[in-house]
Each structure stands twice: as C-alpha cells, then as structure tokens.
Amino acid sequence: MKIILASASPRRKELLKQAGLSFKTMPSAREEKITKQRPEEVVEELSYQKAVDVCGQLEQKMEEDFVVIGADTVVSAWGNIMGKPKDKEEAGRMLKDLQGKSHQVYTGVTLAWKYKDTPAMFYTFNECTDVTVFPMTDEEIDSYVNSMEPMDKAGAYAIQGRFAAYIQGICGDYYNVVGLPIGRVCQELKQRNLI
C-alpha cells in the first residue's frame, strides 16, 4: 500500500523516515476553513480537510491501494490557539505568553485509505501533550526570535531545535510536539492492516 503524506513539513517527513516508513509527499493545496473552536476539534478538522483533498486528487488519477496521512498541529494556551507567527513581533508576543507556564500542543491526524473498487475510508484522531517552559528573559526571547527558528512553527518554537534550552518538561508524546505522534500513527495504520 502506498503511503502519501499530505504535508510538506520537513519534521513530519523526518518522523515518518525515522519510523522506517516508505512514503511520498503530496501537500494539500486546499484553503483551510476553520469552523470549530476547541483546539482538539480544530486540528482534527484541518487534518481531515488535507486528507480529503489529497485522497480526492489520488482518486481522480485512478491511483489504487493508498493511504493518505493528513496532519495539523497547534499550540493552545489557556484556550487561545497559537498558529505560526506572521512576523517577529508576533513570535515574541507568543513566547512571552508561553514562558514560565504550561501549555498544550495538539496534533490532529486523519488517515484516508482506499483499495481498488472500494470507497475511501477515513479515521481521525488527535493527540495532546502538555509542555512547560522555563521563565525566559526579554533578551532570551529576542535572541531566539532573531534566530528565525520560530517563524514557521506553531506557537513560535521548535522543541527539537534551540528552544530545547527552555523546555522544563513535557507530559505526553514528545513527537506530537515535533508535529506528528508517530507511534500512534504507526499503531493506527497497523490496526487497519495499512502497513
């Protein structure tokens, strides 16, 4: 069965490789539409939209026996969803909000699979990890923002990058914070005989 990752995220690609999965990438170009409010529902909704889009494209190409992995990650602090910062100022504000406290990282994953002559099937789930950040000075925040590492990351940080110096602890799946709960993804694929 062909595995297709509906994302261009280098972190998600690396995690799939790390798990020993052979896959191709086909990022969804569909415009994201958020109709939900709770972070766990938002990430499920967005991952579903990506998986449906790519699954539809593959069906049009008459591809057979494939599974699409759609994923979306957000940082949530006190009910506020933090996506990717638009600029350095917003990145700095996000980090000021997160420093010295705990927050949640949610990743929604949708698996869309299709066998020859059968309709596509879908399964969506989410994973949540609690992350606690050490207190940071304004100088530390500015230095991190100026490294440009936060600019394409939900919540303006990369746990696997320089921001590791400020992580006090996590409760849950580390890889979920990186961008994909790879262990759970593999178990869900295995349970459905997709790998």
N, C-alpha and C positions, 0 to 999 in steps of 0.2 A: 504494500500500500504506500502510495506517495504521500509524504508529509509536506505541507505547504505552510510556511509561517506568513501570516497576513500582517507583517510588520517589517520595517527597515531598521529597527532598533539593533545596534551592534551588541548591546548587552543581552538581549533575548537570543540573538544568533549564537553568541558565545555560550550561553547556558544550554542550548539545545546540543551544540557540539560537545560540550563538557559531558553531557549525559550519553553521548555516543550515538545520537540520532542523526540519520541522513535526511536532509530536507532541502527544499528550495524556498526562496523568499519571493513573495508577491504582495507587496504592500497595498493595502486598500486605499483607493483614491476618493472614496465616498466622503462627502462632507458630514462631519459628526453632528448629530442632533441630540441634545440632552433634554429629556422630558422628566427625568426623575430628580430627586433632591438628596436622598441619603447616599453617602459615598459608595456603599456596597452595591446599591442599585445602579448608580451612575456607571461604575466600571463594568458591571455586567451588561448594561445596555450598550455601551460603546464597544465592548469586545464582541458582542453579538452582531452589531452593525458591520464591523470589519469582517467577521467570518462569513456573514451572509453575502456581502459584496463579492468577496473573493470566490466563494463557493459558486455564486451565480456566474461569474466570469469563466470558471473552470467548466461548468455545465454547458455553457454556450460553445466552448471549444471541444465539447464532447469528450472531455477527459473522464476516465473511468478509475474507480477504486482509489480515492484520495481522501485525506483528512486535512482540514484546514484548522490552524490554531490562531485564533484571534485573541488579542490581549490588550488591556488598558490598565494603567496604574495611576493612582492619585494619592496625594498626601492629604490627610484630614486632621485639622487641629481645631478642637472644640466646635465641631460641626461645620467648620469652614473648609471647603475643598480648595487645595492649592495645586494648580496645574504647573506648567512650565512657565517661568518668569518671562515677561515680554522684554525686559531690559534689566540693566544692572541695578537700577533703583528698586525695582520690584523684587529682585533677588535679595537685595539687602534687607528689605522690609520682611520678606518671608523668613529669612534666617533669624532676624531679631525676634520674631514671633515664636520660633521653634526653640531657640537657645534656652537652656536651663529648665526645660519642661519635657513632658512626654507627648507623643502624638501617634497617630495611626497611619499605616500605609496599606492601602487596599489595591489588590490586583484582581480584575475580573478576567476570566478566561472562557472562551467559547470554543468548543470542538464541533466542527461541522464535517460530517463524513458521508460518503456516497459510494455505493457499489454499483456495478453495471446493472441497468434496468430496475433500479430501486430509487425511490425518492430520497433526497438528502435528509439526514437526521442531525439533530443539534442537542448539545448538552452544555449548559452554562453554570459556572460556579465562581465564587470569589474567595480570596484568602486575605486575612488581616494580620498584620504584625505591629506590635507596639514598639516604638522606638523612643529612647530617652537620650536627649542631647545635653552635654555638659554646658554650663554657662560659658558664653563667649564674649570677649570684649568687642567694642566697635572696630578696633584695629584688626582683630582676627577676622571679623565678618568682612571688612573691606578687602583684606588681603585675599580671602577665599573668593570673593566675588570677582576681584581683578584677575584671578587665575583663569576665569572664563569657564571653569568646570561646571558651575551651576546652571549655565544658560539653556541647556536642553534637557534638564532634569525636573521631574515633578517635585515640588517642594524646594527647589533650588539647591539640591545637594546630591552627591553620589556617595553612597555608603562604602562602595568599593574603591573610591578614589581618595583624594586628600582629606575629605571630610571625615574619614575614619578616625582622625585625631580627636574628633569631638563627640564620638558616639560613646555614651556612658553604658548603654546596654540595650538589648532587644529582647522581646518576648514573642516568640513565634518563628516563622521561617525567614532566615536571612535572605535567601534567594528571592523571596517575594519582594523585599525592599529593593533588590537589584533590578527587578522588573518582571520576573516570572517565577512562580512557585514550582520549579522544575520537578521536584519529587512528586508532588501531587499531580502535575500534568502527566508524568510518565505512568503513575498508578491508574489514572482515569483512562488513559489510552490502552493500557494493558487489560484493564477490566472489560473493555469493549472489544478486545481482540484486534486493536488497530495497530499494535506493534508486536 
